[in-house]
Amino acid sequence: MSEFLNTALFGIYPYIALAVLVVGSMIRYDREPYSWKAGSSQLLRRKQLVMGSVLFHLGVLVIFFGHLVGLLTPIAIFDALGISHGAKQLLAIIAGGVAGVLALIGATLLLHRRLADARIRATSNFSDNAILVILYLQLLLGLGTIFVSMNHLDGHEMVTFMNWAQGIFTLDFAASSYIEHAHWIFKAHLFLGLTIFLIFPFTRLVHIFSAPARYIFRRGYQVVRSKPVPGGPK
């Protein structure tokens, strides 16, 4: 990969993706608050939905916070705790691998449910299907990186990605150069992850930002029907 393309994809694109994520989400919440949700089709194939959703969300949550802590925690902290780079990489491979498999099984169930049932397909829009396919591909790429990582367990490549991620947030303009020679599958995984951030505000993923407590402790009930039904309660 040329130096210019590497800088564009991993030195400039991250800021574009993060800016769209933050600003786009704020604009959508302000201008389209009633679209701030995940459309429900829970009455159809409910057992498959529940099983797939639990496995998918459990796996994705572990992966997300694992990436968050693993990439953004200063290396000096791991060194101070006596955690070697190799041990950290092995932990990431094991935990990430298990979580990735769980998420992939869940995503497979959800994707099959959404595409195989004509009634669910009829209630799904392009965005619903596209984001699930993109997440599925991202999981496959993530699991694919494990096989590459197994060939070098010294943790060196993981450190380069930690330096890159922390460099992005500290405005280190040389951050992209840290991963210039990384394996292509890592770069593909990273690029698709940034793209998910970019399209995040325009998909059902925005419901992740909604605090569950807001719905558990909200006052009153959601109004579903405003007109009284003949013969029913008024």
Secondary structure, DSSP 8 states (H G I E B T S, - for coil): --HHHHHIIIIIHHHHHHHHHHHHHHHHHHH-GGG-S----TTSSHHHHHHHHHHHHHHHHHHHHHHHHHHHS-HHHHHHTT--HHHHHHHHHHHHHHHHHHHHHHHHHHHHHHHH-HHHHHH--HHHHHHHHHHHHHHHHHHHHHHHHTT-TTSHHHHHHHHHHHHHHTT-TTGGGGGTTS-HHHHHHHHHHHHHHHHGGGSGGGGGGS-HHHHHS-SS------S--TTS--
